[in-house]
Amino acid sequence: MEWTTLAATFLGASIAMGSTVLVEVRKDRRETLGEWRRSKRELYGVYLATLAQVRSDLQLVVLDRSLPDAERVLTAHQVFARCYELRYQLEVFAPRAVVEPALRYFRSVRKLRDATGTGMADGDEECTRIFPEIMDTLADVRTAMRLDMGTDMLATD
């Protein structure tokens, strides 16, 4: 048996094993990145959907003038309560470039909650000030989320 044959076999086996390990590492990295992207996409979608539903529910409370003041405050707080869990999740998992506009959006919807509880009516000056602010902060957070997800070409839709 020649040493060159043994060395060539060993070298070939080393190259094959090294390339297999490299492929597996890249595959694992790609799968991890894909899972992370799916998780963020789901979190971002749930966050936006929940705050949109809360905003809609608060608008209904504003329009319902038959609610007594105490019940209006309680309803507004109950409607908004489900936003906190998502806010905290977003603060942990999202990058700062997404968290900051997301918190501005959260706070603008919270202003709507507070104004709803104090008896704001449709058409009030406060109402005409709050809703455009909410829509502006929503546009900002949506753009930040799209940029983070790598869909920045959609940000001009």
mmCIF file of the C-alpha atoms, coordinates in Angstrom:
data_MODEL
# 
_entry.id   MODEL 
# 
loop_
_atom_site.group_PDB 
_atom_site.id 
_atom_site.type_symbol 
_atom_site.label_atom_id 
_atom_site.label_alt_id 
_atom_site.label_comp_id 
_atom_site.label_asym_id 
_atom_site.label_entity_id 
_atom_site.label_seq_id 
_atom_site.pdbx_PDB_ins_code 
_atom_site.Cartn_x 
_atom_site.Cartn_y 
_atom_site.Cartn_z 
_atom_site.occupancy 
_atom_site.B_iso_or_equiv 
_atom_site.pdbx_formal_charge 
_atom_site.auth_seq_id 
_atom_site.auth_comp_id 
_atom_site.auth_asym_id 
_atom_site.auth_atom_id 
_atom_site.pdbx_PDB_model_num 
ATOM 1   C CA . MET A 1 1   ? 0.000   0.000  0.000  1.00 0.00 ? 1   MET A CA 1 
ATOM 2   C CA . GLU A 1 2   ? 1.347   3.344  -0.968 1.00 0.00 ? 2   GLU A CA 1 
ATOM 3   C CA . TRP A 1 3   ? 1.287   6.376  1.256  1.00 0.00 ? 3   TRP A CA 1 
ATOM 4   C CA . THR A 1 4   ? 0.092   8.619  -1.568 1.00 0.00 ? 4   THR A CA 1 
ATOM 5   C CA . THR A 1 5   ? -3.086  6.589  -1.970 1.00 0.00 ? 5   THR A CA 1 
ATOM 6   C CA . LEU A 1 6   ? -3.755  6.758  1.752  1.00 0.00 ? 6   LEU A CA 1 
ATOM 7   C CA . ALA A 1 7   ? -3.020  10.500 1.855  1.00 0.00 ? 7   ALA A CA 1 
ATOM 8   C CA . ALA A 1 8   ? -5.237  11.158 -1.164 1.00 0.00 ? 8   ALA A CA 1 
ATOM 9   C CA . THR A 1 9   ? -8.076  9.166  0.422  1.00 0.00 ? 9   THR A CA 1 
ATOM 10  C CA . PHE A 1 10  ? -7.655  11.043 3.687  1.00 0.00 ? 10  PHE A CA 1 
ATOM 11  C CA . LEU A 1 11  ? -7.565  14.392 1.871  1.00 0.00 ? 11  LEU A CA 1 
ATOM 12  C CA . GLY A 1 12  ? -10.676 13.515 -0.155 1.00 0.00 ? 12  GLY A CA 1 
ATOM 13  C CA . ALA A 1 13  ? -12.531 12.418 2.967  1.00 0.00 ? 13  ALA A CA 1 
ATOM 14  C CA . SER A 1 14  ? -11.504 15.634 4.752  1.00 0.00 ? 14  SER A CA 1 
ATOM 15  C CA . ILE A 1 15  ? -12.720 17.782 1.865  1.00 0.00 ? 15  ILE A CA 1 
ATOM 16  C CA . ALA A 1 16  ? -16.025 15.877 1.687  1.00 0.00 ? 16  ALA A CA 1 
ATOM 17  C CA . MET A 1 17  ? -16.580 16.127 5.440  1.00 0.00 ? 17  MET A CA 1 
ATOM 18  C CA . GLY A 1 18  ? -15.620 19.796 5.514  1.00 0.00 ? 18  GLY A CA 1 
ATOM 19  C CA . SER A 1 19  ? -17.964 20.676 2.679  1.00 0.00 ? 19  SER A CA 1 
ATOM 20  C CA . THR A 1 20  ? -20.794 18.701 4.317  1.00 0.00 ? 20  THR A CA 1 
ATOM 21  C CA . VAL A 1 21  ? -20.286 20.557 7.594  1.00 0.00 ? 21  VAL A CA 1 
ATOM 22  C CA . LEU A 1 22  ? -20.173 23.882 5.747  1.00 0.00 ? 22  LEU A CA 1 
ATOM 23  C CA . VAL A 1 23  ? -23.402 23.094 3.880  1.00 0.00 ? 23  VAL A CA 1 
ATOM 24  C CA . GLU A 1 24  ? -25.133 22.065 7.118  1.00 0.00 ? 24  GLU A CA 1 
ATOM 25  C CA . VAL A 1 25  ? -23.989 25.212 8.926  1.00 0.00 ? 25  VAL A CA 1 
ATOM 26  C CA . ARG A 1 26  ? -25.279 27.401 6.096  1.00 0.00 ? 26  ARG A CA 1 
ATOM 27  C CA . LYS A 1 27  ? -28.548 25.462 5.947  1.00 0.00 ? 27  LYS A CA 1 
ATOM 28  C CA . ASP A 1 28  ? -29.025 25.823 9.703  1.00 0.00 ? 28  ASP A CA 1 
ATOM 29  C CA . ARG A 1 29  ? -28.249 29.553 9.534  1.00 0.00 ? 29  ARG A CA 1 
ATOM 30  C CA . ARG A 1 30  ? -30.712 30.015 6.664  1.00 0.00 ? 30  ARG A CA 1 
ATOM 31  C CA . GLU A 1 31  ? -33.443 28.088 8.509  1.00 0.00 ? 31  GLU A CA 1 
ATOM 32  C CA . THR A 1 32  ? -32.837 30.086 11.695 1.00 0.00 ? 32  THR A CA 1 
ATOM 33  C CA . LEU A 1 33  ? -32.991 33.355 9.779  1.00 0.00 ? 33  LEU A CA 1 
ATOM 34  C CA . GLY A 1 34  ? -36.185 32.241 8.041  1.00 0.00 ? 34  GLY A CA 1 
ATOM 35  C CA . GLU A 1 35  ? -37.798 31.271 11.347 1.00 0.00 ? 35  GLU A CA 1 
ATOM 36  C CA . TRP A 1 36  ? -36.782 34.606 12.893 1.00 0.00 ? 36  TRP A CA 1 
ATOM 37  C CA . ARG A 1 37  ? -38.234 36.472 9.900  1.00 0.00 ? 37  ARG A CA 1 
ATOM 38  C CA . ARG A 1 38  ? -41.508 34.490 10.119 1.00 0.00 ? 38  ARG A CA 1 
ATOM 39  C CA . SER A 1 39  ? -41.759 35.194 13.852 1.00 0.00 ? 39  SER A CA 1 
ATOM 40  C CA . LYS A 1 40  ? -41.222 38.929 13.357 1.00 0.00 ? 40  LYS A CA 1 
ATOM 41  C CA . ARG A 1 41  ? -43.690 39.020 10.458 1.00 0.00 ? 41  ARG A CA 1 
ATOM 42  C CA . GLU A 1 42  ? -46.300 37.336 12.646 1.00 0.00 ? 42  GLU A CA 1 
ATOM 43  C CA . LEU A 1 43  ? -45.609 39.643 15.612 1.00 0.00 ? 43  LEU A CA 1 
ATOM 44  C CA . TYR A 1 44  ? -45.718 42.761 13.432 1.00 0.00 ? 44  TYR A CA 1 
ATOM 45  C CA . GLY A 1 45  ? -48.966 41.648 11.817 1.00 0.00 ? 45  GLY A CA 1 
ATOM 46  C CA . VAL A 1 46  ? -50.639 40.842 15.133 1.00 0.00 ? 46  VAL A CA 1 
ATOM 47  C CA . TYR A 1 47  ? -49.435 44.126 16.642 1.00 0.00 ? 47  TYR A CA 1 
ATOM 48  C CA . LEU A 1 48  ? -50.828 46.217 13.781 1.00 0.00 ? 48  LEU A CA 1 
ATOM 49  C CA . ALA A 1 49  ? -54.061 44.217 13.588 1.00 0.00 ? 49  ALA A CA 1 
ATOM 50  C CA . THR A 1 50  ? -54.690 44.422 17.322 1.00 0.00 ? 50  THR A CA 1 
ATOM 51  C CA . LEU A 1 51  ? -54.085 48.164 17.520 1.00 0.00 ? 51  LEU A CA 1 
ATOM 52  C CA . ALA A 1 52  ? -56.267 48.696 14.436 1.00 0.00 ? 52  ALA A CA 1 
ATOM 53  C CA . GLN A 1 53  ? -59.076 46.688 16.045 1.00 0.00 ? 53  GLN A CA 1 
ATOM 54  C CA . VAL A 1 54  ? -58.663 48.613 19.309 1.00 0.00 ? 54  VAL A CA 1 
ATOM 55  C CA . ARG A 1 55  ? -58.759 51.894 17.391 1.00 0.00 ? 55  ARG A CA 1 
ATOM 56  C CA . SER A 1 56  ? -61.951 50.774 15.667 1.00 0.00 ? 56  SER A CA 1 
ATOM 57  C CA . ASP A 1 57  ? -63.539 49.639 18.938 1.00 0.00 ? 57  ASP A CA 1 
ATOM 58  C CA . LEU A 1 58  ? -62.663 52.959 20.578 1.00 0.00 ? 58  LEU A CA 1 
ATOM 59  C CA . GLN A 1 59  ? -64.253 54.809 17.657 1.00 0.00 ? 59  GLN A CA 1 
ATOM 60  C CA . LEU A 1 60  ? -67.450 52.860 18.306 1.00 0.00 ? 60  LEU A CA 1 
ATOM 61  C CA . VAL A 1 61  ? -67.323 53.885 21.972 1.00 0.00 ? 61  VAL A CA 1 
ATOM 62  C CA . VAL A 1 62  ? -66.874 57.527 20.905 1.00 0.00 ? 62  VAL A CA 1 
ATOM 63  C CA . LEU A 1 63  ? -69.918 57.249 18.643 1.00 0.00 ? 63  LEU A CA 1 
ATOM 64  C CA . ASP A 1 64  ? -72.088 55.548 21.291 1.00 0.00 ? 64  ASP A CA 1 
ATOM 65  C CA . ARG A 1 65  ? -73.410 58.557 23.223 1.00 0.00 ? 65  ARG A CA 1 
ATOM 66  C CA . SER A 1 66  ? -75.757 56.351 25.267 1.00 0.00 ? 66  SER A CA 1 
ATOM 67  C CA . LEU A 1 67  ? -72.925 54.977 27.442 1.00 0.00 ? 67  LEU A CA 1 
ATOM 68  C CA . PRO A 1 68  ? -72.712 56.487 30.936 1.00 0.00 ? 68  PRO A CA 1 
ATOM 69  C CA . ASP A 1 69  ? -69.375 58.133 31.769 1.00 0.00 ? 69  ASP A CA 1 
ATOM 70  C CA . ALA A 1 70  ? -68.236 55.425 34.198 1.00 0.00 ? 70  ALA A CA 1 
ATOM 71  C CA . GLU A 1 71  ? -69.036 52.682 31.720 1.00 0.00 ? 71  GLU A CA 1 
ATOM 72  C CA . ARG A 1 72  ? -67.327 54.624 28.914 1.00 0.00 ? 72  ARG A CA 1 
ATOM 73  C CA . VAL A 1 73  ? -64.081 54.799 30.925 1.00 0.00 ? 73  VAL A CA 1 
ATOM 74  C CA . LEU A 1 74  ? -64.248 51.115 31.847 1.00 0.00 ? 74  LEU A CA 1 
ATOM 75  C CA . THR A 1 75  ? -65.017 50.040 28.267 1.00 0.00 ? 75  THR A CA 1 
ATOM 76  C CA . ALA A 1 76  ? -62.197 52.154 26.854 1.00 0.00 ? 76  ALA A CA 1 
ATOM 77  C CA . HIS A 1 77  ? -59.696 50.632 29.298 1.00 0.00 ? 77  HIS A CA 1 
ATOM 78  C CA . GLN A 1 78  ? -60.934 47.093 28.680 1.00 0.00 ? 78  GLN A CA 1 
ATOM 79  C CA . VAL A 1 79  ? -60.684 47.532 24.927 1.00 0.00 ? 79  VAL A CA 1 
ATOM 80  C CA . PHE A 1 80  ? -57.137 48.886 25.168 1.00 0.00 ? 80  PHE A CA 1 
ATOM 81  C CA . ALA A 1 81  ? -55.832 46.371 27.739 1.00 0.00 ? 81  ALA A CA 1 
ATOM 82  C CA . ARG A 1 82  ? -54.954 43.722 25.146 1.00 0.00 ? 82  ARG A CA 1 
ATOM 83  C CA . CYS A 1 83  ? -52.368 46.051 23.564 1.00 0.00 ? 83  CYS A CA 1 
ATOM 84  C CA . TYR A 1 84  ? -49.913 45.881 26.458 1.00 0.00 ? 84  TYR A CA 1 
ATOM 85  C CA . GLU A 1 85  ? -48.805 42.269 25.977 1.00 0.00 ? 85  GLU A CA 1 
ATOM 86  C CA . LEU A 1 86  ? -48.015 42.888 22.308 1.00 0.00 ? 86  LEU A CA 1 
ATOM 87  C CA . ARG A 1 87  ? -46.203 46.108 23.128 1.00 0.00 ? 87  ARG A CA 1 
ATOM 88  C CA . TYR A 1 88  ? -43.889 44.285 25.520 1.00 0.00 ? 88  TYR A CA 1 
ATOM 89  C CA . GLN A 1 89  ? -43.255 41.479 23.023 1.00 0.00 ? 89  GLN A CA 1 
ATOM 90  C CA . LEU A 1 90  ? -42.408 44.018 20.349 1.00 0.00 ? 90  LEU A CA 1 
ATOM 91  C CA . GLU A 1 91  ? -40.047 45.869 22.683 1.00 0.00 ? 91  GLU A CA 1 
ATOM 92  C CA . VAL A 1 92  ? -38.134 42.641 23.296 1.00 0.00 ? 92  VAL A CA 1 
ATOM 93  C CA . PHE A 1 93  ? -37.985 41.198 19.778 1.00 0.00 ? 93  PHE A CA 1 
ATOM 94  C CA . ALA A 1 94  ? -37.953 44.150 17.377 1.00 0.00 ? 94  ALA A CA 1 
ATOM 95  C CA . PRO A 1 95  ? -34.997 46.397 16.609 1.00 0.00 ? 95  PRO A CA 1 
ATOM 96  C CA . ARG A 1 96  ? -34.969 49.954 17.942 1.00 0.00 ? 96  ARG A CA 1 
ATOM 97  C CA . ALA A 1 97  ? -35.799 51.293 14.458 1.00 0.00 ? 97  ALA A CA 1 
ATOM 98  C CA . VAL A 1 98  ? -39.175 49.521 14.738 1.00 0.00 ? 98  VAL A CA 1 
ATOM 99  C CA . VAL A 1 99  ? -39.773 49.886 18.482 1.00 0.00 ? 99  VAL A CA 1 
ATOM 100 C CA . GLU A 1 100 ? -39.623 53.693 18.538 1.00 0.00 ? 100 GLU A CA 1 
ATOM 101 C CA . PRO A 1 101 ? -42.324 54.301 15.880 1.00 0.00 ? 101 PRO A CA 1 
ATOM 102 C CA . ALA A 1 102 ? -44.348 51.378 17.270 1.00 0.00 ? 102 ALA A CA 1 
ATOM 103 C CA . LEU A 1 103 ? -44.367 53.012 20.704 1.00 0.00 ? 103 LEU A CA 1 
ATOM 104 C CA . ARG A 1 104 ? -45.408 56.358 19.198 1.00 0.00 ? 104 ARG A CA 1 
ATOM 105 C CA . TYR A 1 105 ? -48.327 54.557 17.517 1.00 0.00 ? 105 TYR A CA 1 
ATOM 106 C CA . PHE A 1 106 ? -49.180 52.770 20.781 1.00 0.00 ? 106 PHE A CA 1 
ATOM 107 C CA . ARG A 1 107 ? -49.147 56.078 22.670 1.00 0.00 ? 107 ARG A CA 1 
ATOM 108 C CA . SER A 1 108 ? -51.332 57.807 20.087 1.00 0.00 ? 108 SER A CA 1 
ATOM 109 C CA . VAL A 1 109 ? -53.947 55.034 20.382 1.00 0.00 ? 109 VAL A CA 1 
ATOM 110 C CA . ARG A 1 110 ? -53.650 55.333 24.167 1.00 0.00 ? 110 ARG A CA 1 
ATOM 111 C CA . LYS A 1 111 ? -54.416 59.062 23.822 1.00 0.00 ? 111 LYS A CA 1 
ATOM 112 C CA . LEU A 1 112 ? -57.561 58.042 21.976 1.00 0.00 ? 112 LEU A CA 1 
ATOM 113 C CA . ARG A 1 113 ? -58.408 55.690 24.840 1.00 0.00 ? 113 ARG A CA 1 
ATOM 114 C CA . ASP A 1 114 ? -57.958 58.489 27.382 1.00 0.00 ? 114 ASP A CA 1 
ATOM 115 C CA . ALA A 1 115 ? -59.949 60.972 25.303 1.00 0.00 ? 115 ALA A CA 1 
ATOM 116 C CA . THR A 1 116 ? -62.702 58.393 24.816 1.00 0.00 ? 116 THR A CA 1 
ATOM 117 C CA . GLY A 1 117 ? -62.876 57.883 28.565 1.00 0.00 ? 117 GLY A CA 1 
ATOM 118 C CA . THR A 1 118 ? -63.229 61.619 29.170 1.00 0.00 ? 118 THR A CA 1 
ATOM 119 C CA . GLY A 1 119 ? -66.230 61.827 26.849 1.00 0.00 ? 119 GLY A CA 1 
ATOM 120 C CA . MET A 1 120 ? -64.744 62.960 23.543 1.00 0.00 ? 120 MET A CA 1 
ATOM 121 C CA . ALA A 1 121 ? -67.425 63.158 20.880 1.00 0.00 ? 121 ALA A CA 1 
ATOM 122 C CA . ASP A 1 122 ? -67.201 62.664 17.140 1.00 0.00 ? 122 ASP A CA 1 
ATOM 123 C CA . GLY A 1 123 ? -66.338 65.978 15.503 1.00 0.00 ? 123 GLY A CA 1 
ATOM 124 C CA . ASP A 1 124 ? -64.753 67.547 18.594 1.00 0.00 ? 124 ASP A CA 1 
ATOM 125 C CA . GLU A 1 125 ? -61.546 69.505 18.112 1.00 0.00 ? 125 GLU A CA 1 
ATOM 126 C CA . GLU A 1 126 ? -59.717 66.845 20.099 1.00 0.00 ? 126 GLU A CA 1 
ATOM 127 C CA . CYS A 1 127 ? -61.151 64.134 17.876 1.00 0.00 ? 127 CYS A CA 1 
ATOM 128 C CA . THR A 1 128 ? -60.035 65.889 14.697 1.00 0.00 ? 128 THR A CA 1 
ATOM 129 C CA . ARG A 1 129 ? -56.538 66.220 16.194 1.00 0.00 ? 129 ARG A CA 1 
ATOM 130 C CA . ILE A 1 130 ? -56.126 62.672 17.524 1.00 0.00 ? 130 ILE A CA 1 
ATOM 131 C CA . PHE A 1 131 ? -57.188 60.624 14.487 1.00 0.00 ? 131 PHE A CA 1 
ATOM 132 C CA . PRO A 1 132 ? -54.731 62.197 12.001 1.00 0.00 ? 132 PRO A CA 1 
ATOM 133 C CA . GLU A 1 133 ? -51.955 61.720 14.573 1.00 0.00 ? 133 GLU A CA 1 
ATOM 134 C CA . ILE A 1 134 ? -52.886 58.050 14.875 1.00 0.00 ? 134 ILE A CA 1 
ATOM 135 C CA . MET A 1 135 ? -52.839 57.579 11.106 1.00 0.00 ? 135 MET A CA 1 
ATOM 136 C CA . ASP A 1 136 ? -49.477 59.363 10.787 1.00 0.00 ? 136 ASP A CA 1 
ATOM 137 C CA . THR A 1 137 ? -47.883 57.210 13.485 1.00 0.00 ? 137 THR A CA 1 
ATOM 138 C CA . LEU A 1 138 ? -49.411 54.107 11.882 1.00 0.00 ? 138 LEU A CA 1 
ATOM 139 C CA . ALA A 1 139 ? -47.789 55.007 8.557  1.00 0.00 ? 139 ALA A CA 1 
ATOM 140 C CA . ASP A 1 140 ? -44.438 55.509 10.316 1.00 0.00 ? 140 ASP A CA 1 
ATOM 141 C CA . VAL A 1 141 ? -44.521 52.145 12.096 1.00 0.00 ? 141 VAL A CA 1 
ATOM 142 C CA . ARG A 1 142 ? -45.654 50.332 8.964  1.00 0.00 ? 142 ARG A CA 1 
ATOM 143 C CA . THR A 1 143 ? -42.748 51.820 7.018  1.00 0.00 ? 143 THR A CA 1 
ATOM 144 C CA . ALA A 1 144 ? -40.278 50.860 9.764  1.00 0.00 ? 144 ALA A CA 1 
ATOM 145 C CA . MET A 1 145 ? -41.612 47.298 9.833  1.00 0.00 ? 145 MET A CA 1 
ATOM 146 C CA . ARG A 1 146 ? -41.373 46.984 6.063  1.00 0.00 ? 146 ARG A CA 1 
ATOM 147 C CA . LEU A 1 147 ? -37.795 48.220 6.118  1.00 0.00 ? 147 LEU A CA 1 
ATOM 148 C CA . ASP A 1 148 ? -36.917 45.760 8.875  1.00 0.00 ? 148 ASP A CA 1 
ATOM 149 C CA . MET A 1 149 ? -38.492 42.879 6.967  1.00 0.00 ? 149 MET A CA 1 
ATOM 150 C CA . GLY A 1 150 ? -36.600 43.822 3.827  1.00 0.00 ? 150 GLY A CA 1 
ATOM 151 C CA . THR A 1 151 ? -39.698 44.824 1.894  1.00 0.00 ? 151 THR A CA 1 
ATOM 152 C CA . ASP A 1 152 ? -38.680 48.492 1.709  1.00 0.00 ? 152 ASP A CA 1 
ATOM 153 C CA . MET A 1 153 ? -39.652 48.683 -1.941 1.00 0.00 ? 153 MET A CA 1 
ATOM 154 C CA . LEU A 1 154 ? -43.247 48.331 -0.726 1.00 0.00 ? 154 LEU A CA 1 
ATOM 155 C CA . ALA A 1 155 ? -42.919 51.316 1.626  1.00 0.00 ? 155 ALA A CA 1 
ATOM 156 C CA . THR A 1 156 ? -44.035 53.705 -1.126 1.00 0.00 ? 156 THR A CA 1 
ATOM 157 C CA . ASP A 1 157 ? -47.354 51.898 -1.746 1.00 0.00 ? 157 ASP A CA 1 
# 
